Structure formats: structure tokens, C-alpha cells
Amino acid sequence: MNHREDDDRSAGHGDDETRSDDATVADDAPVFGTDAAEVAADRPTDAVGRELADARDRLLRAQAELENFRRRSRREYEEAQRYREIDLLRDLLPVLDNVLRAVDAAEKTADVESLKAGFRMTAQQIEKVLESHGCKSIETAGRPFDPNVHEAILEQVVPGSSAGTVVGVASRGYRLHDRVVRPAQVIVAKEG
């Protein structure tokens, strides 16, 4: 061996040593000769990134579906509120037809009894329509006064009636299911 080769080796410039000193490889650089599964195991962030993107996409779709559901529900509710009386109106229109016929008949005849009978029948028809929609008249005659359903407009002494009893009705009261639409205006007996 000549002197120059010895100096190169002692200075660390030999072929074997150069490779080992300069061969620092980055951890994320692909290593040739390794299995694809090992590379995938070394890079779990790719799979996590895809799952995260997929989860974000599902979240955005769910939010969009929820907002569409809210809009649709609001629109349906507003439409239902706008047309909620349509069934009642359909039932009342024939009653109005009968009232108009009675007015026409009253103009053509002087028979008061048939006119009264016609209005009595129309009133009964209206009551049937109201009942079919859950609206019933409040019981009054002979009942004890109840401030929840009655409005006293007058108190008077009535022989044979106990104090606090309804003895007359000025206007009927009505209840829709369990809620008072209008209290009955009544006359109440008082002690004399």
C-alpha cells in the first residue's frame, strides 16, 4: 500500500467509511427493498387524513340535510297555519247558503212563522257544524255559577233559586275541546 492510501484511510476518506458517514437517510424517505405494508404502517397519517376528510364530508351533508328539513318543516307549518280554518269554512258555507235563501224568502213572503222556522233550522245547522269541530256550548241553566266558564252580568233575587245559581243567559258561551272560547254571559241568583 502506498503512503497516500494510508493517509486517506486514516483521514476517513476510504470508500467503506465514506458510505457509512455520508449515508444518513431521512426517516420519511422511501427505503428500497422494504415491503409495501411496512411503508403503510410507517405512514398512518394518510389513512387518518382520509377518514378525517370523509367525516367532514358526512358532517357537512348532515348539516345540509338538517337545514333542508328545518326549512321544509317551517314552510309546512306556515302553510298549515295559513289554511287551518279551511275545514270549518267548508262546513259553514252551506249554512251561509241557507241564510241567504232565508233572506230571499223573507223578501218574497210575509209569512213570519216560516221565516222563524228557517232561522231555527239554520241555527241548529250552525251548532252541528261547531260540534263537529269540537266546539260545544257551555251548560248554564240551573248550574252553579263558575267564573271559569261564566261571566256574571247581573245578580237578582229569584224566589225558589239558591244564591249563586245561574237563572238566565244573556249570551251562550262556547268551549273548544277543553278551552273556553267565550264565557257564557249569565244572570246569577242572589239572596234576597
C-alpha positions in Angstrom: 0.0 0.0 0.0 1.4 3.3 -0.7 1.6 6.2 1.6 -1.2 8.2 0.1 -3.8 5.4 0.6 -2.8 5.1 4.2 -3.3 8.9 4.7 -6.7 8.7 3.0 -7.8 5.8 5.2 -6.6 7.4 8.4 -8.3 10.7 7.5 -11.6 8.8 7.0 -11.8 9.2 3.2 -11.9 5.5 2.4 -14.7 4.0 0.3 -16.3 2.0 3.1 -16.1 4.7 5.7 -17.4 7.4 3.3 -20.5 5.4 2.8 -21.2 4.9 6.4 -20.6 8.5 7.4 -22.5 10.1 4.5 -25.3 7.6 4.4 -27.6 9.4 6.8 -31.1 8.8 5.4 -34.2 10.8 6.3 -36.7 8.8 8.3 -39.6 9.6 5.9 -37.6 8.8 2.7 -38.7 5.6 1.0 -36.5 2.7 1.7 -35.9 0.4 -1.2 -36.2 -3.3 -0.6 -38.9 -2.9 2.1 -42.4 -4.3 2.0 -45.4 -2.0 1.0 -47.1 -2.9 4.2 -44.2 -1.7 6.2 -44.3 1.6 4.4 -48.1 1.9 5.0 -47.5 1.2 8.7 -44.9 3.9 8.8 -47.5 6.4 7.3 -50.7 6.1 9.3 -51.4 9.8 8.7 -52.6 9.1 5.1 -55.4 6.8 6.3 -56.3 9.2 9.2 -56.4 12.1 6.8 -58.8 10.2 4.5 -61.0 9.3 7.4 -61.0 12.9 8.7 -61.9 14.2 5.2 -64.7 11.6 5.0 -66.0 12.5 8.4 -66.0 16.2 7.5 -67.9 15.4 4.3 -70.5 13.4 6.2 -70.9 16.2 8.8 -71.4 18.8 6.1 -74.0 16.6 4.4 -75.8 16.0 7.7 -75.9 19.7 8.4 -77.3 20.5 4.9 -80.0 17.8 5.4 -80.9 19.2 8.8 -81.2 22.7 7.4 -83.3 21.5 4.5 -85.6 19.6 7.0 -85.9 22.8 9.1 -86.9 24.9 6.1 -89.4 22.3 4.8 -90.9 21.9 8.3 -91.2 25.7 8.7 -92.8 26.0 5.3 -95.3 23.2 6.0 -96.1 24.7 9.4 -96.8 28.2 8.0 -99.0 26.7 5.3 -100.9 24.6 7.8 -101.4 27.8 9.9 -102.5 29.8 6.9 -105.1 27.2 5.8 -106.1 25.8 9.3 -109.7 27.0 9.1 -110.4 25.5 5.6 -112.4 22.6 7.0 -114.5 24.9 9.2 -115.1 27.2 6.3 -116.2 24.3 4.0 -118.7 23.3 6.7 -120.0 26.8 7.2 -120.6 27.7 3.5 -123.8 25.6 3.2 -125.1 27.4 6.3 -124.4 30.7 4.7 -126.3 29.5 1.6 -129.3 28.7 3.8 -129.2 32.1 5.5 -129.1 33.8 2.0 -132.0 31.7 0.9 -133.9 32.7 4.0 -133.3 36.4 3.3 -134.5 35.9 -0.3 -137.6 34.1 1.0 -138.3 36.9 3.6 -138.3 39.4 0.8 -140.8 37.5 -1.2 -143.3 36.4 1.5 -144.8 37.9 4.6 -145.1 34.6 6.4 -143.2 35.2 9.7 -143.7 31.7 11.0 -141.9 30.0 8.1 -139.1 32.6 8.4 -138.7 31.8 12.1 -138.6 28.1 11.3 -136.0 28.6 8.7 -133.7 30.6 11.0 -134.2 28.0 13.8 -133.1 25.3 11.3 -130.1 27.4 10.3 -129.1 27.9 14.0 -129.3 24.1 14.5 -127.1 23.6 11.4 -124.5 26.0 12.8 -124.5 24.2 16.1 -123.9 20.9 14.4 -121.0 22.3 12.4 -119.5 23.8 15.6 -119.9 20.5 17.4 -118.3 18.6 14.6 -115.2 20.8 15.0 -115.1 20.2 18.8 -116.9 23.4 19.8 -119.7 22.9 22.2 -122.0 25.3 24.2 -121.3 25.7 27.9 -124.1 24.4 30.2 -125.7 27.2 32.1 -129.4 26.7 33.1 -129.7 25.7 36.8 -125.9 25.3 37.2 -123.9 26.8 40.0 -122.0 29.9 38.9 -118.5 29.0 37.7 -116.2 32.0 37.0 -114.1 29.8 34.8 -116.9 29.4 32.2 -119.5 32.0 33.2 -119.4 35.8 33.2 -122.0 37.3 35.6 -123.6 40.4 34.1 -126.4 40.7 36.6 -127.4 39.4 40.0 -131.0 39.4 41.1 -133.3 37.9 43.7 -135.2 34.9 42.2 -137.7 33.2 44.5 -137.1 29.4 44.7 -133.5 29.7 43.5 -130.5 29.3 45.7 -127.8 32.0 45.7 -125.0 31.5 43.2 -127.2 29.6 40.7 -127.4 30.6 37.1 -131.0 31.7 36.4 -130.7 33.3 33.0 -128.5 33.5 29.9 -127.8 36.7 28.0 -125.4 35.0 25.5 -124.3 31.5 25.2 -120.7 30.5 26.0 -118.7 28.1 23.9 -115.7 25.8 24.6 -113.3 24.3 22.1 -112.4 20.9 23.5 -111.3 21.9 27.0 -110.6 25.6 26.4 -113.2 28.4 26.8 -113.7 30.3 23.5 -116.2 32.7 25.0 -117.7 32.5 28.6 -121.4 32.5 28.9 -122.9 35.8 30.0 -125.3 34.9 32.7 -127.7 36.2 35.3 -127.0 34.8 38.8 -129.4 34.4 41.7 -128.6 36.2 44.9 -130.0 36.1 48.4 -132.9 38.4 49.0 
